[in-house]
């Protein structure tokens, strides 16, 4: 709840001795969690139209107006994990760009952004995660500077990070029920990374791009007589 509103109901649920109150609080938190999950999906779909994973741009920057600010940090983290590039998710409110940023070894965010502290209305963070507010008209020059610093970094060109699997599963285990179970552990972030599952022996039957401009990748796999369809947003 703290990502989209008041975290106090969570505390109240932990300390109340009243069963009726606890039930009401639990129902409220469950409803809030469903709302957060729906909006997390919406903000990801919105962001996925704004970047190309094969782009030469050394950073990812997406504008997501109208969403809860607390969703932008996890969004930036997901973009960073997917692309291996410093990622910035921001929204514009009253002429200010309010941003959440995530990075890896390709850029020390805090050092890069510290060169612009005189321009920020608010700023804080560390090497891998940061946030700031800046006048919208200054945002393009800031992004250009971050691009230059990323290109000049030791790694130079952004690379996809090594992908480590949490568990090996069979193709038939990749069901809606499995997806719902994993989704119940959201929100994912630095201390609660999204689980990565791997399956072996799956044969790609059909590979094609879909969506406007072919931005997304759709693949059908088969293993042990079972067929499953998959889609990779922004991977076209």
N, C-alpha and C positions, 0 to 999 in steps of 0.2 A: 504493500500500500504506500510505503514511503516514496516510491518512484512516481506516483501519480497523485498523491494527496497526503492526508494526515496519517502518521504512523501510530498515533495514540491508541486507536482501537486494538492494535496488536498487543500493546502493553496492557491495556485493560483486560483483554482476554486471558493473559497470563496471570493476572493478580486477582481476578474476581473469584469470589466463593459462591456466587449465585448461579445456579444451573441455568435458569431462564435467561439471565443476562449473558452468560457464556454462549448459549445457543444462538441468541440474537446476534452477538458479535461475530461468531463463527460464520453465520449465514451472510453477514455483511462483508466479511473479509473474503469469503468465497465468491460473492458477486463481484467484488472489486478485482479479484484475481482474474476472473473470466474477462472482465472489461479490459484489464491490462494486457492479457494475452491477445485479445482481439485487436487492440490498438498497436501492439508490438508487431503483429502480422501486417497491419495496414501501413505502418511507418516503414517496414522493410520493403513492401511492395512499392511504396512511393519512392524510396531511395534507390531501388534496383533499376529504375528507369533513368537514373542520372549518372551512371558510371558504366564503363566498359572494362571488364577484367583484363582485356588484351591491350588496353591503351598504353601509350608510352608516357603518359602523365605520371610523374613519380609519387603523386599523392592522390587521395580520394577525398573529394569535398562534396557534400550533398546538403541541400537546403530543404528543411522539413518544417514548414510553418503549420501551425494549428494543432500540433501534437504536444503531449505533456513533455516538459523539459526533461523529466527523469528518464524518458525512454531514449534520449539521444546518446547517453553514455554507452549503454549496451549495444545500441545500433553501431556506434563508431567502433566498438570492440569487435563486433561481428564482421564489419567491413575490413578491419585490419587483419583479422584471422583469415578471411577469404582471399584477400589480395596480397597480403604481405607488405602493404604500403601504409605509411602514416595516414590516418583517416580522421576526417573532421565532419561532424554532423552539427548543423546549426539551424537556428530559426531566427526570424526577424520580428522583433517586437518594439514598437514605438521608435523605429529608426536605428535600433541597436541589433547587431548580430550577436546572439548568445550561443556559444559553441561548446561542445564536448569533443575531446580529441583522444585518440589512442594510437600508440606506436609500438614498434619492436626495436630490434637492434639497428634498424635503418636510420633512426633519428632520435636524438635526445630532445624530447618535446620541450622540457622545461628550459633547457639552455637556448633552444631556438626561439622560443617565445619571449624569453627574458630580454631579448634585444628590442622588444617593442612595449615594454612596461609603461612608457610614457603615453602610449596611445590607448591602453586598456582602461575601461571603466572598472572592471573586476578581472582578477587573474589569480590562478593558483594551480598547483599540481606537482608532478614529479616527472621523471624521465619517460615513463611509459603512458601516463595519463595526465591530462590537464583540461582546464576549462577557462574560458575568458568571455568578456563582453567588450565589444568594440563598435564604434560608429560604422554603419553599413558602408558608407562611402570609402572607408579605409580597408575594408575586407579584401578587395582584389589585390592591392599591393602587399598585404600581409600574406595571402596565399601564394603569391609569386615568390616572396622571400622564402617561404617554407619549401617551395618547390626547388629553389636554388640550393638551399642548405641540404635537402635530401639528396640531390644529385651530387653534391660535393662530399657527401658522407663516405665513410670508409667502404661501405658496401656498394657505393655508387648506384648501380641499377637495382631497383627493388626485385627481390626474388621471393617466390612462394616458400614459406617455411616448411620444415619437415613436418609431416603429418603423422601423429602417433595415435594408434587405435586403442580404445579402452576395452574392447571386447570383440571376439570373433563370433559371428552369428551365421545362421543358415538363411538363405534367401527367403524361405517361407516364414522366418521370424520377423521380416520387415512388413509389419501390418499396421493398420490404423491404430490398433490397441497399443502396439509398441510406441508408435508416434505420440499417442495421447499420454502414455506413461512418462516418456521423456519430457514432454511439454509440461507435465505437472511439476517438474523440477525447476522451471523458469522462475525468475529471470536469470539468464546466464551472464557471466562476467568473469572478471579476473580470478575471484576466489571460488567460482562455481562455473567451471567451463562446460560448454555443451558437450555431452558424450559423443564420441566418435566410434562408430561400429564398422567392422570390415567383414566382407564375405568373399570367399574364394570360389573359383570354378564357374562364375556367372559369365555367360557368353552374350555379348551385345548383338541383338538381332536387327535393330533399327536405330539409327542415329540421325537426328535432324534438328535444325534450329527452328524455333517458333517465336511468336511475338512480333511486335513492331520492329522492323529492321533486323530480325533474327537475333535478338539480344539474348535469348534464353536457349538452353540446350535440352532436348528431350531424347531419352535413350530407353529402349525396351531391352530387358535382360531375360535370359532363360537359364535355369539350372534345375536339374533333377525333374524335368518335365513341368516346371512351374515358370510362369512368365510374370514379370512385374515391370511396370512403367515408372520412370523416374524423370525428374526435371531439375535442372540446375539454373537458378535465376542469375542472370548476368554472365553466364558462361558460354554464350553463343559465339 
